[in-house]
Amino acid sequence: MRVVTALALLAAALATSTYAGTCHQMRTLIATCPQSCWDAADYGSCNSDSDANCLCNEPAFVESVSTCVENTCSASDVTEYQQLADEICATVDVQLTRRLVARA
């Protein structure tokens, strides 16, 4: 039981540290096309030095990046970005309600 608990805590710590840091640090985890959407994003009250807490809670950022990714990236990029965005925002207890839809 202790081993399972320790492994769960270690996994949570690693997941959190992977996504910790500024926007510039987090965007390195993203494919090239979605990265360009982050570069052109409306950061709203956040900026490029903001952390996940600010970015995940900023509707202007979430909507501008989501729209750009949907309209310019491949279906696989859309799917991968949605999963990564969900994981990043989960580290700050934010569940994204904006779901991405790949273009046909």
CNS distance restraints for C-alpha pairs under 8 A (distance, minus, plus):
assign (resid   1 and name CA) (resid   5 and name CA) 6.30 0.50 0.50
assign (resid   2 and name CA) (resid   6 and name CA) 6.02 0.50 0.50
assign (resid   3 and name CA) (resid   7 and name CA) 6.07 0.50 0.50
assign (resid   4 and name CA) (resid   8 and name CA) 6.15 0.50 0.50
assign (resid   5 and name CA) (resid   9 and name CA) 6.21 0.50 0.50
assign (resid   6 and name CA) (resid  10 and name CA) 6.11 0.50 0.50
assign (resid   7 and name CA) (resid  11 and name CA) 6.08 0.50 0.50
assign (resid   8 and name CA) (resid  12 and name CA) 6.22 0.50 0.50
assign (resid   9 and name CA) (resid  13 and name CA) 6.14 0.50 0.50
assign (resid  10 and name CA) (resid  14 and name CA) 6.13 0.50 0.50
assign (resid  11 and name CA) (resid  15 and name CA) 6.11 0.50 0.50
assign (resid  12 and name CA) (resid  16 and name CA) 6.16 0.50 0.50
assign (resid  13 and name CA) (resid  17 and name CA) 6.14 0.50 0.50
assign (resid  14 and name CA) (resid  18 and name CA) 6.06 0.50 0.50
assign (resid  15 and name CA) (resid  19 and name CA) 6.72 0.50 0.50
assign (resid  15 and name CA) (resid  91 and name CA) 7.64 0.50 0.50
assign (resid  16 and name CA) (resid  20 and name CA) 6.07 0.50 0.50
assign (resid  16 and name CA) (resid  91 and name CA) 5.63 0.50 0.50
assign (resid  19 and name CA) (resid  26 and name CA) 6.09 0.50 0.50
assign (resid  19 and name CA) (resid  52 and name CA) 7.81 0.50 0.50
assign (resid  19 and name CA) (resid  88 and name CA) 5.70 0.50 0.50
assign (resid  19 and name CA) (resid  91 and name CA) 7.45 0.50 0.50
assign (resid  20 and name CA) (resid  26 and name CA) 7.38 0.50 0.50
assign (resid  20 and name CA) (resid  51 and name CA) 7.35 0.50 0.50
assign (resid  20 and name CA) (resid  52 and name CA) 7.35 0.50 0.50
assign (resid  21 and name CA) (resid  25 and name CA) 5.88 0.50 0.50
assign (resid  21 and name CA) (resid  26 and name CA) 6.64 0.50 0.50
assign (resid  21 and name CA) (resid  51 and name CA) 5.80 0.50 0.50
assign (resid  21 and name CA) (resid  52 and name CA) 7.58 0.50 0.50
assign (resid  22 and name CA) (resid  26 and name CA) 6.27 0.50 0.50
assign (resid  22 and name CA) (resid  48 and name CA) 7.26 0.50 0.50
assign (resid  22 and name CA) (resid  49 and name CA) 5.14 0.50 0.50
assign (resid  22 and name CA) (resid  50 and name CA) 5.26 0.50 0.50
assign (resid  22 and name CA) (resid  51 and name CA) 4.55 0.50 0.50
assign (resid  22 and name CA) (resid  52 and name CA) 7.24 0.50 0.50
assign (resid  23 and name CA) (resid  27 and name CA) 6.00 0.50 0.50
assign (resid  23 and name CA) (resid  48 and name CA) 5.48 0.50 0.50
assign (resid  23 and name CA) (resid  49 and name CA) 5.67 0.50 0.50
assign (resid  23 and name CA) (resid  50 and name CA) 5.64 0.50 0.50
assign (resid  23 and name CA) (resid  51 and name CA) 5.77 0.50 0.50
assign (resid  23 and name CA) (resid  52 and name CA) 7.16 0.50 0.50
assign (resid  23 and name CA) (resid  55 and name CA) 7.93 0.50 0.50
assign (resid  24 and name CA) (resid  28 and name CA) 6.92 0.50 0.50
assign (resid  24 and name CA) (resid  48 and name CA) 6.42 0.50 0.50
assign (resid  24 and name CA) (resid  49 and name CA) 6.75 0.50 0.50
assign (resid  25 and name CA) (resid  29 and name CA) 7.86 0.50 0.50
assign (resid  26 and name CA) (resid  30 and name CA) 7.55 0.50 0.50
assign (resid  27 and name CA) (resid  35 and name CA) 6.06 0.50 0.50
assign (resid  27 and name CA) (resid  38 and name CA) 7.42 0.50 0.50
assign (resid  28 and name CA) (resid  35 and name CA) 7.70 0.50 0.50
assign (resid  30 and name CA) (resid  34 and name CA) 6.40 0.50 0.50
assign (resid  30 and name CA) (resid  35 and name CA) 5.95 0.50 0.50
assign (resid  30 and name CA) (resid  81 and name CA) 6.89 0.50 0.50
assign (resid  30 and name CA) (resid  84 and name CA) 7.74 0.50 0.50
assign (resid  31 and name CA) (resid  35 and name CA) 6.16 0.50 0.50
assign (resid  31 and name CA) (resid  77 and name CA) 6.86 0.50 0.50
assign (resid  31 and name CA) (resid  81 and name CA) 7.73 0.50 0.50
assign (resid  32 and name CA) (resid  36 and name CA) 6.48 0.50 0.50
assign (resid  33 and name CA) (resid  37 and name CA) 6.77 0.50 0.50
assign (resid  33 and name CA) (resid  69 and name CA) 7.33 0.50 0.50
assign (resid  33 and name CA) (resid  72 and name CA) 7.44 0.50 0.50
assign (resid  33 and name CA) (resid  73 and name CA) 5.73 0.50 0.50
assign (resid  33 and name CA) (resid  77 and name CA) 7.35 0.50 0.50
assign (resid  34 and name CA) (resid  38 and name CA) 6.45 0.50 0.50
assign (resid  34 and name CA) (resid  65 and name CA) 7.66 0.50 0.50
assign (resid  34 and name CA) (resid  68 and name CA) 7.81 0.50 0.50
assign (resid  34 and name CA) (resid  69 and name CA) 5.63 0.50 0.50
assign (resid  34 and name CA) (resid  73 and name CA) 6.88 0.50 0.50
assign (resid  34 and name CA) (resid  77 and name CA) 7.22 0.50 0.50
assign (resid  34 and name CA) (resid  81 and name CA) 7.03 0.50 0.50
assign (resid  35 and name CA) (resid  39 and name CA) 6.36 0.50 0.50
assign (resid  36 and name CA) (resid  40 and name CA) 6.39 0.50 0.50
assign (resid  37 and name CA) (resid  41 and name CA) 5.87 0.50 0.50
assign (resid  37 and name CA) (resid  64 and name CA) 7.92 0.50 0.50
assign (resid  37 and name CA) (resid  65 and name CA) 5.44 0.50 0.50
assign (resid  37 and name CA) (resid  68 and name CA) 5.69 0.50 0.50
assign (resid  37 and name CA) (resid  69 and name CA) 6.36 0.50 0.50
assign (resid  38 and name CA) (resid  65 and name CA) 6.01 0.50 0.50
assign (resid  41 and name CA) (resid  61 and name CA) 6.09 0.50 0.50
assign (resid  41 and name CA) (resid  64 and name CA) 5.58 0.50 0.50
assign (resid  41 and name CA) (resid  65 and name CA) 5.67 0.50 0.50
assign (resid  42 and name CA) (resid  60 and name CA) 5.88 0.50 0.50
assign (resid  42 and name CA) (resid  61 and name CA) 5.22 0.50 0.50
assign (resid  42 and name CA) (resid  64 and name CA) 5.94 0.50 0.50
assign (resid  42 and name CA) (resid  65 and name CA) 7.82 0.50 0.50
assign (resid  43 and name CA) (resid  47 and name CA) 5.52 0.50 0.50
assign (resid  43 and name CA) (resid  48 and name CA) 7.53 0.50 0.50
assign (resid  43 and name CA) (resid  55 and name CA) 7.50 0.50 0.50
assign (resid  43 and name CA) (resid  58 and name CA) 7.42 0.50 0.50
assign (resid  43 and name CA) (resid  60 and name CA) 6.31 0.50 0.50
assign (resid  43 and name CA) (resid  61 and name CA) 4.76 0.50 0.50
assign (resid  44 and name CA) (resid  58 and name CA) 6.57 0.50 0.50
assign (resid  44 and name CA) (resid  59 and name CA) 7.69 0.50 0.50
assign (resid  44 and name CA) (resid  60 and name CA) 5.34 0.50 0.50
assign (resid  44 and name CA) (resid  61 and name CA) 6.16 0.50 0.50
assign (resid  45 and name CA) (resid  58 and name CA) 7.02 0.50 0.50
assign (resid  46 and name CA) (resid  50 and name CA) 5.79 0.50 0.50
assign (resid  46 and name CA) (resid  54 and name CA) 6.03 0.50 0.50
assign (resid  46 and name CA) (resid  55 and name CA) 6.40 0.50 0.50
assign (resid  46 and name CA) (resid  58 and name CA) 7.14 0.50 0.50
assign (resid  50 and name CA) (resid  54 and name CA) 6.06 0.50 0.50
assign (resid  50 and name CA) (resid  55 and name CA) 6.69 0.50 0.50
assign (resid  51 and name CA) (resid  55 and name CA) 6.35 0.50 0.50
assign (resid  52 and name CA) (resid  56 and name CA) 5.62 0.50 0.50
assign (resid  52 and name CA) (resid  88 and name CA) 6.75 0.50 0.50
assign (resid  52 and name CA) (resid  89 and name CA) 6.30 0.50 0.50
assign (resid  52 and name CA) (resid  92 and name CA) 6.82 0.50 0.50
assign (resid  53 and name CA) (resid  57 and name CA) 6.26 0.50 0.50
assign (resid  53 and name CA) (resid  89 and name CA) 7.31 0.50 0.50
assign (resid  53 and name CA) (resid  92 and name CA) 5.68 0.50 0.50
assign (resid  54 and name CA) (resid  58 and name CA) 6.12 0.50 0.50
assign (resid  55 and name CA) (resid  61 and name CA) 6.41 0.50 0.50
assign (resid  55 and name CA) (resid  62 and name CA) 7.23 0.50 0.50
assign (resid  56 and name CA) (resid  61 and name CA) 7.84 0.50 0.50
assign (resid  56 and name CA) (resid  62 and name CA) 6.71 0.50 0.50
assign (resid  56 and name CA) (resid  89 and name CA) 5.65 0.50 0.50
assign (resid  56 and name CA) (resid  94 and name CA) 6.67 0.50 0.50
assign (resid  56 and name CA) (resid  96 and name CA) 7.46 0.50 0.50
assign (resid  57 and name CA) (resid  62 and name CA) 7.97 0.50 0.50
assign (resid  57 and name CA) (resid  94 and name CA) 7.35 0.50 0.50
assign (resid  58 and name CA) (resid  62 and name CA) 6.34 0.50 0.50
assign (resid  59 and name CA) (resid  63 and name CA) 5.93 0.50 0.50
assign (resid  60 and name CA) (resid  64 and name CA) 5.98 0.50 0.50
assign (resid  61 and name CA) (resid  65 and name CA) 6.04 0.50 0.50
assign (resid  62 and name CA) (resid  66 and name CA) 5.94 0.50 0.50
assign (resid  62 and name CA) (resid  98 and name CA) 7.65 0.50 0.50
assign (resid  63 and name CA) (resid  67 and name CA) 5.98 0.50 0.50
assign (resid  63 and name CA) (resid  98 and name CA) 7.51 0.50 0.50
assign (resid  64 and name CA) (resid  68 and name CA) 6.17 0.50 0.50
assign (resid  65 and name CA) (resid  69 and name CA) 6.05 0.50 0.50
assign (resid  66 and name CA) (resid  70 and name CA) 6.11 0.50 0.50
assign (resid  66 and name CA) (resid  98 and name CA) 7.78 0.50 0.50
assign (resid  66 and name CA) (resid 100 and name CA) 6.32 0.50 0.50
assign (resid  67 and name CA) (resid  71 and name CA) 6.12 0.50 0.50
assign (resid  67 and name CA) (resid 100 and name CA) 7.95 0.50 0.50
assign (resid  68 and name CA) (resid  72 and name CA) 5.88 0.50 0.50
assign (resid  68 and name CA) (resid  73 and name CA) 7.75 0.50 0.50
assign (resid  69 and name CA) (resid  73 and name CA) 5.20 0.50 0.50
assign (resid  69 and name CA) (resid  77 and name CA) 7.83 0.50 0.50
assign (resid  69 and name CA) (resid  78 and name CA) 6.23 0.50 0.50
assign (resid  70 and name CA) (resid  78 and name CA) 6.35 0.50 0.50
assign (resid  70 and name CA) (resid 100 and name CA) 6.39 0.50 0.50
assign (resid  70 and name CA) (resid 101 and name CA) 6.11 0.50 0.50
assign (resid  70 and name CA) (resid 102 and name CA) 5.50 0.50 0.50
assign (resid  70 and name CA) (resid 103 and name CA) 6.41 0.50 0.50
assign (resid  71 and name CA) (resid 102 and name CA) 7.89 0.50 0.50
assign (resid  71 and name CA) (resid 103 and name CA) 6.85 0.50 0.50
assign (resid  73 and name CA) (resid  77 and name CA) 5.88 0.50 0.50
assign (resid  73 and name CA) (resid  78 and name CA) 6.37 0.50 0.50
assign (resid  74 and name CA) (resid  78 and name CA) 6.26 0.50 0.50
assign (resid  74 and name CA) (resid 102 and name CA) 7.33 0.50 0.50
assign (resid  74 and name CA) (resid 103 and name CA) 7.92 0.50 0.50
assign (resid  75 and name CA) (resid  79 and name CA) 6.30 0.50 0.50
assign (resid  75 and name CA) (resid 102 and name CA) 5.01 0.50 0.50
assign (resid  75 and name CA) (resid 103 and name CA) 6.79 0.50 0.50
assign (resid  76 and name CA) (resid  80 and name CA) 6.09 0.50 0.50
assign (resid  77 and name CA) (resid  81 and name CA) 5.84 0.50 0.50
assign (resid  78 and name CA) (resid  82 and name CA) 6.14 0.50 0.50
assign (resid  78 and name CA) (resid 100 and name CA) 6.75 0.50 0.50
assign (resid  78 and name CA) (resid 101 and name CA) 7.31 0.50 0.50
assign (resid  78 and name CA) (resid 102 and name CA) 5.91 0.50 0.50
assign (resid  79 and name CA) (resid  83 and name CA) 6.42 0.50 0.50
assign (resid  79 and name CA) (resid 100 and name CA) 7.71 0.50 0.50
assign (resid  79 and name CA) (resid 102 and name CA) 7.56 0.50 0.50
assign (resid  80 and name CA) (resid  84 and name CA) 6.23 0.50 0.50
assign (resid  81 and name CA) (resid  85 and name CA) 5.92 0.50 0.50
assign (resid  82 and name CA) (resid  86 and name CA) 6.08 0.50 0.50
assign (resid  82 and name CA) (resid  99 and name CA) 7.31 0.50 0.50
assign (resid  82 and name CA) (resid 100 and name CA) 6.46 0.50 0.50
assign (resid  83 and name CA) (resid  87 and name CA) 6.25 0.50 0.50
assign (resid  84 and name CA) (resid  88 and name CA) 6.08 0.50 0.50
assign (resid  85 and name CA) (resid  89 and name CA) 6.06 0.50 0.50
assign (resid  86 and name CA) (resid  90 and name CA) 5.99 0.50 0.50
assign (resid  86 and name CA) (resid  95 and name CA) 6.83 0.50 0.50
assign (resid  86 and name CA) (resid  96 and name CA) 6.42 0.50 0.50
assign (resid  87 and name CA) (resid  91 and name CA) 6.68 0.50 0.50
assign (resid  88 and name CA) (resid  92 and name CA) 7.51 0.50 0.50
assign (resid  89 and name CA) (resid  93 and name CA) 6.46 0.50 0.50
assign (resid  89 and name CA) (resid  94 and name CA) 5.08 0.50 0.50
assign (resid  89 and name CA) (resid  95 and name CA) 6.47 0.50 0.50
assign (resid  89 and name CA) (resid  96 and name CA) 7.17 0.50 0.50
assign (resid  90 and name CA) (resid  94 and name CA) 5.20 0.50 0.50
assign (resid  90 and name CA) (resid  95 and name CA) 6.13 0.50 0.50
